[in-house]
Amino acid sequence: MIYELPNTEIQITVSKKRIRSFRLRVDRSGNVLCSVPWLASKSKIEEFIDSKSKWIQKSVEKVKSSILNSENLSEKPIDFALAQERFRATLEKQYRLFAESELAEKMPDFSSITLKCRKLKSMWGSCNRRTNTVTLNYDLMRFPQICTDYVVLHELTHFLYIYHDKNFYKIVERFMPEYKSVVKMMR
């Protein structure tokens, strides 16, 4: 049974139950619920609701204002771990793009060689002779220019010599005599 509070738009849902006394409550959505004894007459129910009309209006307003305030806030709680992961991923992507453009400027201009930048776990660079691609670790940006120069020289030398043999290091030393000190700096 639905009862409408006089001079308001508030509707009260009345349900008869096996209880001894009248009960009135406002739920979190602002709905007014009234539980009454099974044998309560319509006039007794109306009399009870009318006697509590000020309390009902006050309670409904209180609930509605709290609903409005909570809607202004985020509807669901912030997942800080997810937010941190998204921020880290965005930051890493921006850093990678910046590093790629910076490292591309430092790389000698060879039209047939493609430069890529990635996060490499255990290498500073790699060379793929089949695809003419040099991949550099974008963490090279943290080191002085000479370190980047060494890694670029090292990878370009692999186009001449595949293995790290005596001939390979002769070429590296010819273009960068201090390469051993640079390697120590990078460790």
N, C-alpha and C positions, 0 to 999 in steps of 0.2 A: 504494500500500500504506500502511495506517495502522498505526502502532505506538504502543501506550500505555505510557507510562513507569510502571514498577512503583511502587505506593504513592502515586500521584498521579492527578490527573484530566487530566494533560497528554497530548494526542495529538500524535503527530509524523507528518507526511505525508512518506513516503519516495518519492522518484522516482529511477529509474535513468536515467542519462544517459551520453553518451560522454565521460566524464572519467576522470582517473587517480586522483584522491584523493577522500576523503570530505569533504563540506562540510555545515556546519550553521549555520542562522541563524534568528533570530526576527524576523518582520516587524512592522510598526507596529501591527497588530491583535492581536498576541500569539500568532499561529500559528507553530508550530515546523516548519521545512522542512528536510529532509535530502536532499541529493543524493549518490548513490553511483554508483560505476562500474557499468557494465552487467553485468559478470560477477560482482559481489560476491554472496557467499552470504548466506542469511538469518542464519546464526549470526554472521558477521563484522559484519553491519549491527547486530544486537542488541548485540554486544560493544562496537562503537563508540559507540552511543547510551548504553549503561550507563556507559561510562567518562566520558561528558560530562554525566551526569545532574545533578550539582551546578550546573554552568554553565547548563544548560537551565532549571532551576528558578529560579535567580537572575535570569537574563535575562527570563524570562516575568514574574516578579514586578515587575521594573523597568519593563517595558513597560506592564503593567496599572496600576501606580501613576501612570505618566505619563499614561495614558488617563484615569484618574479625575481627575487634576489639570486636564487640559485640558477635561474636561466641566464642571468648576466654572466655568471661564471661558466667555466667549461662544463659541458654536460657530463663528460667522463673524466676521471682523474688522469693526470699527466703521467705517462709512462716514461720516467726519466732515463731508463736504460735505453729505450727505443729512441728517444730524442737525442741522447748522447751518441748513439750509433749513427743516426742520420747526419748529425752535425759532423762527426768524424769522417764519414763517407764523402760529404760535400766538400769539406776542407781538403781531404786527400785528392779529390778530383780537381779542385782548383789549383792545388799545388802541382799536380801532375801536368796540367795544361800550361802553367807558368814555366815549369822546368823544361817542358818540351820546347817551348818557344825560345827560352834562354839558351838551352843546349844546342838547338838548331843553329843559332847565331854563331856559336863557338865551333861548330863543325865545319871543316873545309867544304867548299862548294864542289861536290861531285854530283853531277846530274843523274848518274846511274845508281847512286846509293841512296836508299831510303833510311831515314832516321826514325826510330820509335823510342818512346820513353815508357818505362813500366817500373813497378815496384818489384825488384828482384831480391830474393831472400839471401842468396849467398854469392852473388856476383856483382861487379860494378858495370859490366857490359858483356855483350855477346855479339858474335858476328855470324851471319848466315850467308855463306858464299853463293848458295844456290839461288836465293831470292835477292841478293845484293842488299841485305838489310843489316843495319847496325842498331842494336837495342842497348840503350843506356839506362842505368838505374837512376831514377830521378832524385834519389838521396845524394847524388853527387853535388847537388846544389849547396849542400852544407859545407863543402870543402872549398879550399882556395882554387882559383882558376887553374893552377898548374896541375892539380889532380885530375880535373876534367880533361885537360890537354893530354895528359898521359893516357887516360882510358881511351880517348878517341884515337890517339896514335896507336895504342896497343891493338885496338879492334881493327883499324885500317891495315895494320901490318898483317893481320890474318888473311887478308885478300892475297898477299904474296906468299906467306908461309902458314900452313895450317897448324903445325905443332910448335910448341914452345922450345925450339931447339936453339943451337948456337947461331944459326943464320937469322932466326927470328929476332933474337936479342941484339945482334949486330945492327940491324936496321933501326930498332928502337933506340939504341945508344947513339947511333949516328944523328938522329933528329933531336934526342933529349939525353945528353950525357949524364944528367943528374937524376935519371929515372929511378935509381935504387933508393935514394932518399925520399922520393915522392911515394914510392911503394910503402916504405916504413911509416910515412905520415898517414897513410890511408888505413893502416892496420889498427 
